[in-house]
């Protein structure tokens, strides 16, 4: 399992529809980080969102449009880390 954070850009589609969507080139890193789990507890910028489904087919995790639409325009990158069995998602 990877201890290294995975970082990628926030797309307009991800922001509009409420997803953490990763690019195809980051797929192997995410599979290693999440150990191909189907569900995981998600924390977005310090706020617990509860257990969320990992959609491997479309390379995304739903965090809700309320959470992503409230992100500032200056926040353009997601950083994902595994912290005590929970997925910590921070934006920068």
Secondary structure, 3 states (H helix, E strand, C coil): CCCCCEEEECCHHHHHHCEEECCHHHHHHHHHHHCCCCEEEEEECCEEEEEEEEECCCCEEECCHHHHHCCCCCCCEEEEEEECCEEEEEEC
